[in-house]
Amino acid sequence: MSFRLKVTKNKGREYAAIVENVYNPVTHGSSSRTVRTYGDLAKARLLNPLIDQEIEHEVARLNADQDVARKAWVDRHLQSLSTYNQLAIKQVNYGIVFYRKIWESLKLHTWFDRARRNSRGSITYDLDLAAFLLASMRILRPMSKIKTFAARDELLFDFTDLSLDNIYQCLDALAARKKTIVATVNHNLDDVYERVKTIAFYDVTTFYFESFDSDELRARGMSKEHKTNEVQVVLGLLVDGEGIPIDYELFKGNTSEMNTIVEVVNSYKVQNNLDKVTVVADRGLNSRLNLKSLADLNFDYIVAQSIERLPAAIRKQALSQDNWDSIHVVDEEEVFKVKIIEQNSAPELDNRIIVTWSAKRQAHDLKVLNEQYSKSLELLSQGNGAINASFKHGTRQFLKLKKGTKNDYVPNEDLYKKRVEWAGFYALVSSDKHADAMTIYRNLRRLWHIEECFRVMKTNLNARPVYVWTTKRIRGHFVVCYLALVMERLAYWKIRQAAIDMSNHQLIEILNRANMGILEQDKTKKVLYMRQGISANEEKNTDHLSKIDQVLSIVGVQQLGAVEDSLGLARKIKTSSNAKLII
């Protein structure tokens, strides 16, 4: 509750009154009642020139008295833990407010409301709340759709009108609107931060199912996680230079990653009406057909290049320790060398090859190489059964069949010697003939952003294994994961912009531990929200609550008091009317 001055106009005259805002638990909104009237302001000012100041002071006094009364109520009813336990209705998480503010900054609440209204009655539930519940919980507490539904009343916002059927129906609605949702997010991101659209980073990964049944989308294929029996889908992801997703596409599980890049990046270019885009990708996407297709569509590209696949003459030039264009000394120790080979990586391509070498990378490569070679010798000692059961591209690559035999393995010393020679070298190809070599190299190294996105999807968001089975709901599941990833990456960008020393994992942990107890007074049934600590140690609790306040302030939430009433809490978090407080 709070008091304010209300001025109304009638026939050219202004009338003043002090009104009290009161939370209505039935409508989940606010209503008001008049406390004191002052009549015609013009007449009142003639009688008392200080009337405006007196009204202002009276509003301030009433609000101050209310704060004192609220504190007295809390002190009286929360003197002991036992009293608190008797008064507490439930405990809820308010960390979800952080993601609601990000959701609304992308105007997703208005888009989903419009989509429901335009469905001609086919969507009868609150699509905005259903989609937000799925996406936000995928970040805070990733779990099955059934468990997400069961946990809906453990959150500050009221999701109780949603049914379990609504949750699954939402997946269908998301799948049907995937392209429009992605376009909406990208359009509204322009209001949140200045995205550089002329460079995009692309890579592919796989997501498996706890199933062996194939269909039009799920199939066995080359698994990134060595799940050789389970069916999977292939996901191609495009992100910007900050690691925030631009677009994605799902492909059948047996699709070669080579055959995915052109469709996704060209869709992005066309939808945004861009003339020139530089696409950055790892060596798994480097094929003559891909690079030629990108060039024909007026893309520039920067793609990692396997030294082994270079023509012999170019490979010899690349591996030479002569003819470096520049040599850098980093931190007074590490030596970093760069050279440009002005030759095409293939006859039909117009590009150049950039080769780098660093002492630090050489030491790392040799360490990994020797560990793999030692494991291959250990595998050899275990016999043919162990060798045949191992992956061909793992440690087994350093074993080969002895000439003239069918089942007699020996160490592949030639391959080992080649890898020793290649240690420390890194190659890439680029169609950009104007940018300097170090700029191109640094852009390629920014692929770590997309690798981080895949790591977040598979660990933080638990996007796999996938536990829905129909094609439409599989696609809906990945729309949820996409929305969650956008919010998670955007949240981390905001943390970095605010110069807060906090990892994305720490952020999620802090928000997960942001809890409130909902209290109800015996006689008046007045509802209050009391923030809870995490320890009996007052210093730890103060630090914990301070971190929550710091994080919430990034998205525009005012500092919360130890105890808030419904109206005050709603006013401080300032979310849309869709996100009603649970009581």
VEXDREN-2710 file (C-alpha; in Angstrom, 1 decimal):
% VEXDREN-2710
k/r/px/py/pz
1/MET/0.0/0.0/0.0
2/SER/1.1/3.6/-0.6
3/PHE/-0.4/7.1/-0.6
4/ARG/-0.3/9.6/-3.4
5/LEU/-1.8/12.9/-4.6
6/LYS/-4.5/12.5/-7.3
7/VAL/-5.6/15.5/-9.3
8/THR/-8.7/15.3/-11.5
9/LYS/-10.1/17.8/-14.0
10/ASN/-13.7/18.6/-14.4
11/LYS/-15.0/21.5/-16.6
12/GLY/-11.7/23.2/-16.6
13/ARG/-11.2/23.0/-12.8
14/GLU/-8.7/20.9/-10.9
15/TYR/-9.7/18.9/-7.8
16/ALA/-7.1/17.4/-5.4
17/ALA/-7.3/14.4/-3.1
18/ILE/-5.0/12.0/-1.3
19/VAL/-5.6/8.4/-2.3
20/GLU/-4.3/5.1/-1.0
21/ASN/-3.2/2.4/-3.5
22/VAL/-4.3/-1.0/-2.3
23/TYR/-3.4/-4.4/-3.8
24/ASN/-6.5/-6.4/-4.9
25/PRO/-5.8/-10.2/-4.4
26/VAL/-8.7/-11.1/-6.7
27/THR/-7.7/-9.2/-9.8
28/HIS/-3.9/-9.3/-8.9
29/GLY/-3.9/-5.5/-9.6
30/SER/-4.2/-2.3/-7.6
31/SER/-7.2/-0.3/-6.7
32/SER/-7.5/3.0/-4.7
33/ARG/-9.6/4.6/-2.0
34/THR/-9.8/8.3/-1.2
35/VAL/-8.3/9.2/2.2
36/ARG/-8.7/13.0/2.1
37/THR/-10.1/15.6/-0.3
38/TYR/-9.1/19.2/-0.8
39/GLY/-11.7/20.3/-3.3
40/ASP/-11.1/22.9/-6.0
41/LEU/-7.3/23.6/-6.0
42/ALA/-7.6/27.1/-7.3
43/LYS/-9.9/28.1/-4.4
44/ALA/-7.8/26.3/-1.9
45/ARG/-4.7/28.1/-3.1
46/LEU/-6.4/31.5/-2.6
47/LEU/-7.2/30.6/0.9
48/ASN/-3.8/29.0/1.7
49/PRO/-0.9/29.8/-0.7
50/LEU/1.1/26.9/0.9
51/ILE/-1.5/24.3/0.3
52/ASP/0.6/22.4/-2.4
53/GLN/3.5/22.0/0.1
54/GLU/1.2/21.0/2.9
55/ILE/-0.4/18.3/0.7
56/GLU/3.0/17.0/-0.3
57/HIS/4.1/16.9/3.3
58/GLU/0.9/15.0/4.3
59/VAL/1.5/12.4/1.6
60/ALA/5.0/11.9/2.8
61/ARG/3.8/11.7/6.5
62/LEU/1.2/9.1/5.6
63/ASN/3.8/7.0/3.7
64/ALA/6.3/7.3/6.6
65/ASP/3.7/6.3/9.1
66/GLN/2.8/3.3/7.0
67/ASP/6.5/2.2/6.8
68/VAL/6.7/2.5/10.6
69/ALA/3.5/0.5/11.0
70/ARG/4.8/-2.2/8.6
71/LYS/8.0/-2.5/10.5
72/ALA/6.2/-2.8/13.8
73/TRP/4.0/-5.5/12.3
74/VAL/7.0/-7.4/11.2
75/ASP/8.8/-7.0/14.5
76/ARG/5.8/-8.1/16.4
77/HIS/5.1/-11.2/14.3
78/LEU/8.6/-12.4/13.4
79/GLN/10.2/-12.3/16.8
80/SER/11.0/-16.0/16.6
81/LEU/11.5/-18.7/14.0
82/SER/8.5/-20.6/15.3
83/THR/6.3/-17.5/14.8
84/TYR/7.7/-17.2/11.3
85/ASN/6.9/-20.8/10.5
86/GLN/3.3/-20.4/11.7
87/LEU/2.8/-17.4/9.5
88/ALA/4.7/-18.5/6.3
89/ILE/2.4/-19.6/3.5
90/LYS/5.2/-20.7/1.2
91/GLN/8.7/-20.0/-0.1
92/VAL/9.2/-18.7/-3.6
93/ASN/12.1/-17.8/-5.9
94/TYR/12.3/-14.2/-7.0
95/GLY/15.5/-14.6/-9.0
96/ILE/13.2/-15.3/-11.9
97/VAL/12.5/-11.5/-12.0
98/PHE/16.0/-11.0/-13.6
99/TYR/15.0/-13.1/-16.6
100/ARG/11.5/-11.6/-16.8
101/LYS/13.1/-8.2/-17.2
102/ILE/15.3/-9.5/-20.0
103/TRP/12.3/-11.2/-21.6
104/GLU/10.4/-7.9/-21.5
105/SER/13.3/-5.9/-22.7
106/LEU/13.2/-8.1/-25.9
107/LYS/9.4/-7.3/-26.0
108/LEU/8.6/-11.0/-26.1
109/HIS/5.7/-10.6/-23.8
110/THR/3.9/-8.3/-26.3
111/TRP/4.7/-10.6/-29.2
112/PHE/3.4/-13.7/-27.5
113/ASP/0.3/-11.9/-26.4
114/ARG/-0.3/-10.8/-30.0
115/ALA/0.3/-14.3/-31.2
116/ARG/-2.3/-15.7/-28.8
117/ARG/-4.9/-13.0/-29.9
118/ASN/-4.2/-13.8/-33.6
119/SER/-4.6/-17.5/-33.1
120/ARG/-8.4/-17.2/-33.6
121/GLY/-9.2/-19.0/-30.5
122/SER/-6.8/-22.0/-31.0
123/ILE/-4.6/-20.8/-28.1
124/THR/-6.8/-20.4/-25.1
125/TYR/-4.0/-20.2/-22.4
126/ASP/-1.5/-17.5/-21.6
127/LEU/1.1/-18.3/-24.3
128/ASP/3.5/-15.6/-23.0
129/LEU/3.6/-17.1/-19.5
130/ALA/3.9/-20.6/-20.8
131/ALA/6.8/-19.8/-23.1
132/PHE/8.5/-17.7/-20.4
133/LEU/8.1/-20.4/-17.7
134/LEU/9.7/-23.0/-20.0
135/ALA/12.6/-20.7/-21.1
136/SER/13.4/-19.2/-17.7
137/MET/13.3/-22.5/-15.9
138/ARG/15.5/-24.0/-18.6
139/ILE/18.1/-21.6/-17.2
140/LEU/17.4/-21.7/-13.5
141/ARG/16.4/-25.3/-13.0
142/PRO/16.6/-27.3/-16.2
143/MET/14.5/-30.4/-15.9
144/SER/11.7/-32.3/-17.7
145/LYS/8.5/-30.5/-18.8
146/ILE/6.5/-32.4/-16.2
147/LYS/8.8/-31.4/-13.4
148/THR/8.9/-27.8/-14.7
149/PHE/5.1/-27.7/-14.5
150/ALA/5.2/-29.2/-11.0
151/ALA/7.6/-26.4/-9.8
152/ARG/5.6/-23.5/-11.2
153/ASP/4.1/-22.6/-7.8
154/GLU/7.7/-22.3/-6.4
155/LEU/8.2/-19.0/-8.3
156/LEU/7.3/-15.4/-7.5
157/PHE/5.1/-15.1/-10.5
158/ASP/1.7/-16.7/-10.7
159/PHE/1.6/-19.6/-13.3
160/THR/-1.2/-21.5/-11.6
161/ASP/-3.7/-21.0/-14.5
162/LEU/-1.4/-23.1/-16.8
163/SER/-2.1/-26.8/-17.1
164/LEU/0.3/-29.5/-18.0
165/ASP/-1.5/-29.8/-21.4
166/ASN/-0.8/-26.1/-21.9
167/ILE/3.0/-26.7/-21.4
168/TYR/3.0/-29.3/-24.2
169/GLN/0.7/-27.2/-26.4
170/CYS/3.1/-24.4/-26.0
171/LEU/5.9/-26.5/-27.6
172/ASP/3.6/-27.0/-30.6
173/ALA/3.0/-23.3/-30.8
174/LEU/6.7/-22.4/-30.6
175/ALA/7.6/-24.9/-33.3
176/ALA/5.0/-23.4/-35.7
177/ARG/6.3/-19.9/-35.1
178/LYS/10.1/-20.5/-34.9
179/LYS/11.1/-18.2/-37.8
180/THR/9.0/-15.3/-36.6
181/ILE/10.2/-15.7/-33.0
182/VAL/13.9/-15.6/-34.1
183/ALA/13.2/-12.6/-36.3
184/THR/11.5/-10.8/-33.4
185/VAL/14.3/-11.5/-31.0
186/ASN/16.9/-10.2/-33.5
187/HIS/14.9/-7.1/-34.3
188/ASN/14.4/-6.2/-30.6
189/LEU/18.0/-6.9/-29.7
190/ASP/18.9/-3.8/-31.6
191/ASP/17.2/-1.8/-28.8
192/VAL/19.3/-3.6/-26.1
193/TYR/22.8/-3.4/-27.5
194/GLU/24.6/-2.4/-30.8
195/ARG/25.0/-5.7/-32.6
196/VAL/27.7/-5.9/-35.4
197/LYS/25.8/-7.6/-38.2
198/THR/28.6/-7.9/-40.8
199/ILE/30.4/-10.8/-39.1
200/ALA/28.8/-14.0/-37.9
201/PHE/30.2/-17.2/-36.4
202/TYR/28.8/-20.7/-37.3
203/ASP/29.3/-24.2/-36.0
204/VAL/27.5/-27.5/-35.7
205/THR/26.8/-29.9/-32.8
206/THR/24.6/-32.9/-32.1
207/PHE/21.9/-33.6/-29.5
208/TYR/21.0/-37.2/-28.7
209/PHE/17.8/-38.9/-27.4
210/GLU/17.4/-41.7/-25.0
211/SER/15.9/-43.6/-27.9
212/PHE/16.8/-45.8/-30.8
213/ASP/13.8/-45.1/-33.0
214/SER/14.4/-43.1/-36.2
215/ASP/11.9/-40.8/-37.9
216/GLU/11.9/-37.8/-40.2
217/LEU/14.1/-35.8/-37.9
218/ARG/15.8/-38.2/-35.5
219/ALA/18.5/-40.6/-37.0
220/ARG/21.8/-42.2/-36.1
221/GLY/24.8/-40.2/-37.3
222/MET/28.2/-39.0/-36.5
223/SER/27.7/-38.0/-32.8
224/LYS/29.8/-35.3/-31.2
225/GLU/29.4/-37.2/-27.9
226/HIS/30.2/-40.7/-29.3
227/LYS/26.6/-41.8/-28.8
228/THR/26.8/-44.4/-31.5
229/ASN/23.5/-46.2/-31.0
230/GLU/21.1/-43.5/-29.9
231/VAL/19.3/-41.4/-32.5
232/GLN/20.1/-37.7/-32.6
233/VAL/19.5/-34.3/-34.4
234/VAL/22.1/-32.0/-35.8
235/LEU/21.9/-28.3/-34.8
236/GLY/23.6/-25.5/-36.7
237/LEU/24.1/-22.3/-34.7
238/LEU/24.9/-18.8/-35.8
239/VAL/26.1/-16.3/-33.2
240/ASP/27.4/-12.7/-33.2
241/GLY/30.7/-11.5/-31.9
242/GLU/29.4/-11.3/-28.3
243/GLY/28.3/-14.9/-28.4
244/ILE/24.6/-14.0/-28.5
245/PRO/22.6/-16.3/-30.9
246/ILE/21.5/-15.0/-34.3
247/ASP/19.8/-18.0/-35.7
248/TYR/19.8/-21.8/-35.7
249/GLU/18.4/-24.7/-37.7
250/LEU/17.7/-28.3/-36.9
251/PHE/18.7/-31.0/-39.4
252/LYS/18.1/-34.7/-39.5
253/GLY/20.5/-36.6/-37.3
254/ASN/22.5/-38.2/-40.2
255/THR/23.1/-34.9/-42.0
256/SER/26.8/-34.1/-42.6
257/GLU/27.8/-30.9/-40.9
258/MET/29.3/-29.9/-44.3
259/ASN/25.8/-29.6/-45.7
260/THR/24.4/-27.2/-43.2
261/ILE/26.3/-23.9/-43.2
262/VAL/25.1/-22.3/-46.5
263/GLU/21.4/-22.6/-45.7
264/VAL/21.7/-21.0/-42.3
265/VAL/24.0/-18.1/-43.1
266/ASN/22.2/-17.2/-46.3
267/SER/18.9/-17.1/-44.5
268/TYR/20.4/-14.6/-42.0
269/LYS/21.8/-12.5/-44.8
270/VAL/18.5/-12.4/-46.8
271/GLN/16.3/-11.7/-43.7
272/ASN/18.5/-8.8/-42.7
273/ASN/18.9/-7.4/-46.2
274/LEU/22.7/-7.4/-45.8
275/ASP/25.1/-6.8/-48.7
276/LYS/28.2/-8.4/-47.3
277/VAL/28.7/-10.7/-44.3
278/THR/31.9/-12.4/-43.2
279/VAL/31.2/-15.9/-42.0
280/VAL/33.7/-17.5/-39.5
281/ALA/33.7/-21.3/-39.1
282/ASP/35.8/-24.2/-37.9
283/ARG/37.6/-26.6/-40.1
284/GLY/34.8/-29.1/-40.0
285/LEU/32.8/-26.8/-42.4
286/ASN/35.8/-26.3/-44.7
287/SER/35.0/-27.9/-48.0
288/ARG/35.5/-26.7/-51.6
289/LEU/31.8/-26.7/-52.2
290/ASN/30.9/-24.7/-49.1
291/LEU/33.6/-22.1/-49.7
292/LYS/32.6/-21.8/-53.4
293/SER/28.9/-21.5/-52.5
294/LEU/29.6/-18.8/-49.9
295/ALA/31.7/-16.8/-52.4
296/ASP/29.0/-17.1/-55.1
297/LEU/26.5/-15.7/-52.6
298/ASN/28.8/-12.7/-51.9
299/PHE/30.0/-13.8/-48.5
300/ASP/33.5/-13.4/-47.2
301/TYR/34.7/-16.2/-45.1
302/ILE/37.3/-17.1/-42.5
303/VAL/37.6/-20.8/-42.0
304/ALA/40.2/-22.9/-40.2
305/GLN/42.3/-25.1/-42.5
306/SER/43.7/-28.5/-41.9
307/ILE/47.4/-28.4/-42.7
308/GLU/47.2/-32.1/-43.8
309/ARG/44.7/-31.2/-46.5
310/LEU/46.8/-28.5/-48.1
311/PRO/48.5/-29.2/-51.5
312/ALA/52.0/-30.7/-50.8
313/ALA/53.8/-27.6/-52.1
314/ILE/51.8/-25.2/-50.0
315/ARG/52.0/-27.5/-47.0
316/LYS/55.8/-27.5/-47.3
317/GLN/55.8/-23.7/-47.4
318/ALA/53.4/-23.5/-44.4
319/LEU/55.5/-25.7/-42.2
320/SER/58.8/-23.9/-43.0
321/GLN/60.2/-21.8/-40.2
322/ASP/61.4/-19.3/-42.8
323/ASN/59.7/-16.4/-44.5
324/TRP/57.6/-15.2/-41.6
325/ASP/55.8/-11.8/-42.3
326/SER/55.8/-10.8/-38.6
327/ILE/57.2/-12.1/-35.4
328/HIS/55.7/-11.1/-32.1
329/VAL/56.9/-11.5/-28.5
330/VAL/54.0/-11.8/-26.0
331/ASP/54.5/-11.2/-22.3
332/GLU/58.3/-11.1/-22.9
333/GLU/58.3/-14.9/-23.4
334/GLU/55.9/-16.3/-25.9
335/VAL/56.9/-16.1/-29.5
336/PHE/54.1/-15.8/-32.1
337/LYS/54.8/-15.8/-35.8
338/VAL/52.5/-15.1/-38.8
339/LYS/52.9/-15.6/-42.5
340/ILE/50.6/-15.1/-45.5
341/ILE/50.7/-17.5/-48.4
342/GLU/49.2/-15.7/-51.5
343/GLN/48.0/-19.0/-53.0
344/ASN/44.5/-20.4/-53.2
345/SER/43.7/-23.4/-51.0
346/ALA/42.0/-25.0/-54.1
347/PRO/42.0/-24.0/-57.8
348/GLU/38.4/-22.9/-58.0
349/LEU/38.7/-20.7/-54.9
350/ASP/40.0/-17.1/-54.6
351/ASN/41.4/-16.9/-51.2
352/ARG/44.7/-16.7/-49.3
353/ILE/46.2/-18.9/-46.6
354/ILE/47.3/-17.5/-43.3
355/VAL/49.7/-19.6/-41.1
356/THR/50.6/-18.9/-37.5
357/TRP/53.0/-20.6/-35.1
358/SER/53.4/-20.1/-31.4
359/ALA/55.7/-21.6/-28.8
360/LYS/52.9/-21.9/-26.3
361/ARG/50.7/-23.8/-28.8
362/GLN/53.6/-26.1/-29.7
363/ALA/54.1/-27.0/-26.0
364/HIS/50.4/-27.7/-25.7
365/ASP/50.2/-29.7/-28.9
366/LEU/53.2/-31.9/-28.0
367/LYS/51.7/-32.6/-24.5
368/VAL/48.4/-33.7/-26.0
369/LEU/50.1/-35.7/-28.8
370/ASN/52.4/-37.6/-26.4
371/GLU/49.5/-38.4/-24.1
372/GLN/47.5/-39.8/-27.0
373/TYR/50.5/-41.8/-28.3
374/SER/51.2/-43.3/-24.9
375/LYS/47.5/-44.3/-24.7
376/SER/47.7/-45.9/-28.1
377/LEU/50.7/-48.0/-26.9
378/GLU/48.7/-49.0/-23.8
379/LEU/45.8/-49.9/-26.0
380/LEU/48.1/-52.0/-28.2
381/SER/49.2/-54.0/-25.1
382/GLN/45.6/-54.8/-24.3
383/GLY/45.2/-56.8/-27.5
384/ASN/43.1/-56.8/-30.6
385/GLY/39.8/-56.9/-28.8
386/ALA/40.4/-53.6/-27.1
387/ILE/41.7/-52.1/-30.3
388/ASN/38.7/-53.1/-32.4
389/ALA/36.3/-51.8/-29.8
390/SER/38.0/-48.3/-29.6
391/PHE/37.1/-45.3/-31.7
392/LYS/39.1/-45.0/-34.9
393/HIS/39.7/-41.3/-34.5
394/GLY/40.8/-41.5/-30.9
395/THR/44.0/-43.0/-29.6
396/ARG/43.6/-45.8/-32.1
397/GLN/44.7/-43.5/-34.9
398/PHE/48.3/-44.0/-33.8
399/LEU/48.0/-47.7/-34.5
400/LYS/48.0/-49.4/-38.0
401/LEU/47.8/-52.9/-39.4
402/LYS/51.2/-54.4/-40.0
403/LYS/51.8/-54.7/-43.8
404/GLY/50.6/-58.1/-45.1
405/THR/48.4/-58.9/-42.0
406/LYS/44.7/-58.5/-41.3
407/ASN/44.8/-58.4/-37.5
408/ASP/48.3/-57.5/-36.4
409/TYR/48.6/-53.9/-35.2
410/VAL/51.8/-51.8/-34.8
411/PRO/52.4/-48.2/-33.8
412/ASN/51.9/-45.7/-36.6
413/GLU/55.2/-43.9/-36.1
414/ASP/54.9/-42.0/-39.4
415/LEU/51.7/-40.3/-38.3
416/TYR/53.3/-39.5/-34.9
417/LYS/56.3/-37.9/-36.6
418/LYS/54.1/-35.8/-38.8
419/ARG/52.1/-34.5/-35.8
420/VAL/55.4/-33.6/-34.0
421/GLU/56.3/-31.6/-37.1
422/TRP/52.9/-29.8/-37.2
423/ALA/52.9/-28.9/-33.5
424/GLY/52.5/-25.2/-32.9
425/PHE/51.2/-24.5/-36.4
426/TYR/47.7/-23.2/-37.1
427/ALA/46.3/-22.5/-40.6
428/LEU/43.2/-20.7/-41.9
429/VAL/41.9/-19.6/-45.3
430/SER/40.2/-16.2/-45.9
431/SER/38.6/-14.7/-48.9
432/ASP/39.2/-11.2/-47.5
433/LYS/42.2/-9.8/-49.4
434/HIS/42.3/-6.5/-47.6
435/ALA/42.2/-7.2/-43.8
436/ASP/45.6/-7.7/-42.1
437/ALA/46.5/-11.3/-41.1
438/MET/46.3/-10.7/-37.3
439/THR/42.8/-9.2/-37.5
440/ILE/41.6/-12.3/-39.5
441/TYR/43.3/-14.6/-37.1
442/ARG/41.7/-12.9/-34.0
443/ASN/38.3/-13.2/-35.7
444/LEU/38.8/-16.9/-36.1
445/ARG/39.8/-17.3/-32.5
446/ARG/36.5/-15.7/-31.5
447/LEU/34.8/-19.0/-32.4
448/TRP/35.2/-19.8/-28.6
449/HIS/31.9/-17.9/-28.2
450/ILE/30.0/-20.5/-30.1
451/GLU/31.8/-23.3/-28.4
452/GLU/30.7/-21.7/-25.1
453/CYS/27.1/-21.6/-26.4
454/PHE/27.2/-25.3/-27.0
455/ARG/28.8/-26.0/-23.6
456/VAL/26.0/-23.9/-22.0
457/MET/23.3/-25.7/-23.9
458/LYS/24.6/-29.1/-23.0
459/THR/25.5/-28.4/-19.3
460/ASN/23.8/-25.4/-17.8
461/LEU/20.6/-25.7/-19.9
462/ASN/20.6/-29.6/-20.0
463/ALA/19.3/-29.5/-23.6
464/ARG/20.1/-33.2/-24.0
465/PRO/19.2/-35.9/-23.8
466/VAL/15.9/-34.8/-25.3
467/TYR/12.7/-36.3/-23.8
468/VAL/10.0/-35.3/-26.2
469/TRP/9.3/-37.5/-29.2
470/THR/7.1/-36.0/-31.9
471/THR/8.8/-33.9/-34.5
472/LYS/6.8/-30.8/-33.7
473/ARG/7.6/-31.0/-30.0
474/ILE/11.3/-31.7/-30.6
475/ARG/11.4/-28.5/-32.6
476/GLY/9.5/-26.7/-29.9
477/HIS/12.0/-27.9/-27.3
478/PHE/14.8/-26.3/-29.3
479/VAL/12.9/-23.0/-29.6
480/VAL/12.8/-23.0/-25.8
481/CYS/16.5/-23.8/-25.7
482/TYR/17.2/-21.0/-28.2
483/LEU/15.2/-18.4/-26.1
484/ALA/16.9/-19.6/-22.9
485/LEU/20.3/-19.3/-24.6
486/VAL/19.6/-15.8/-25.8
487/MET/18.6/-14.7/-22.3
488/GLU/21.5/-16.4/-20.6
489/ARG/24.1/-15.0/-23.1
490/LEU/22.5/-11.5/-22.9
491/ALA/22.5/-11.7/-19.1
492/TYR/26.2/-12.5/-19.1
493/TRP/26.9/-9.6/-21.6
494/LYS/25.1/-7.3/-19.2
495/ILE/27.2/-8.6/-16.3
496/ARG/30.4/-7.9/-18.2
497/GLN/29.1/-4.4/-19.2
498/ALA/28.5/-3.6/-15.6
499/ALA/32.1/-4.7/-14.8
500/ILE/30.8/-7.3/-12.2
501/ASP/33.3/-10.1/-11.5
502/MET/30.9/-13.0/-11.8
503/SER/30.7/-16.0/-14.1
504/ASN/27.5/-17.1/-15.8
505/HIS/27.4/-20.1/-13.5
506/GLN/27.8/-17.9/-10.4
507/LEU/25.0/-15.7/-11.7
508/ILE/22.6/-18.6/-12.1
509/GLU/23.5/-19.9/-8.6
510/ILE/22.9/-16.5/-7.0
511/LEU/19.5/-16.1/-8.7
512/ASN/18.5/-19.7/-7.8
513/ARG/19.1/-18.9/-4.1
514/ALA/17.1/-15.7/-4.2
515/ASN/14.1/-16.8/-2.1
516/MET/11.2/-15.1/-0.4
517/GLY/8.9/-16.3/2.3
518/ILE/5.2/-15.2/1.7
519/LEU/3.6/-14.3/5.0
520/GLU/0.0/-13.7/5.9
521/GLN/-1.3/-11.8/9.0
522/ASP/-3.8/-13.8/11.0
523/LYS/-6.6/-11.2/11.2
524/THR/-6.3/-8.9/8.2
525/LYS/-4.9/-11.5/5.8
526/LYS/-2.4/-8.9/4.7
527/VAL/0.3/-10.5/2.5
528/LEU/4.0/-9.6/2.9
529/TYR/7.1/-10.9/1.1
530/MET/10.1/-11.4/3.3
531/ARG/13.6/-12.0/1.7
532/GLN/15.5/-14.9/3.1
533/GLY/19.1/-15.5/3.7
534/ILE/21.2/-18.6/3.1
535/SER/22.9/-19.0/6.5
536/ALA/22.7/-18.3/10.2
537/ASN/25.7/-16.1/9.7
538/GLU/24.5/-12.4/9.3
539/GLU/27.6/-11.4/7.4
540/LYS/27.1/-14.1/4.8
541/ASN/23.4/-13.2/4.4
542/THR/24.2/-9.5/4.0
543/ASP/26.7/-10.4/1.3
544/HIS/24.3/-12.8/-0.4
545/LEU/21.4/-10.2/-0.5
546/SER/23.8/-7.5/-1.7
547/LYS/24.9/-9.6/-4.7
548/ILE/21.2/-10.2/-5.6
549/ASP/20.5/-6.5/-5.4
550/GLN/23.6/-5.7/-7.5
551/VAL/22.4/-8.2/-10.2
552/LEU/18.8/-7.1/-10.2
553/SER/19.8/-3.4/-10.5
554/ILE/21.4/-4.2/-13.9
555/VAL/17.9/-4.9/-15.3
556/GLY/16.3/-1.9/-13.6
557/VAL/14.9/-3.4/-10.4
558/GLN/14.9/-1.1/-7.4
559/GLN/16.6/-2.3/-4.2
560/LEU/14.2/-4.5/-2.3
561/GLY/13.6/-4.1/1.4
562/ALA/13.8/-7.0/3.9
563/VAL/10.0/-7.1/3.8
564/GLU/7.8/-5.8/0.9
565/ASP/4.0/-5.7/0.5
566/SER/2.4/-6.8/-2.8
567/LEU/2.0/-3.3/-4.2
568/GLY/5.5/-2.1/-3.2
569/LEU/7.1/-5.2/-4.6
570/ALA/5.2/-4.9/-7.9
571/ARG/6.2/-1.3/-8.1
572/LYS/9.9/-2.0/-7.6
573/ILE/10.2/-4.9/-10.1
574/LYS/8.0/-3.1/-12.7
575/THR/7.1/-6.1/-14.8
576/SER/4.1/-6.3/-17.2
577/SER/0.6/-7.0/-16.0
578/ASN/1.0/-10.6/-17.4
579/ALA/3.6/-11.4/-14.7
580/LYS/1.3/-11.3/-11.6
581/LEU/2.7/-11.9/-8.2
582/ILE/1.8/-15.2/-6.6
583/ILE/0.1/-15.0/-3.1
END
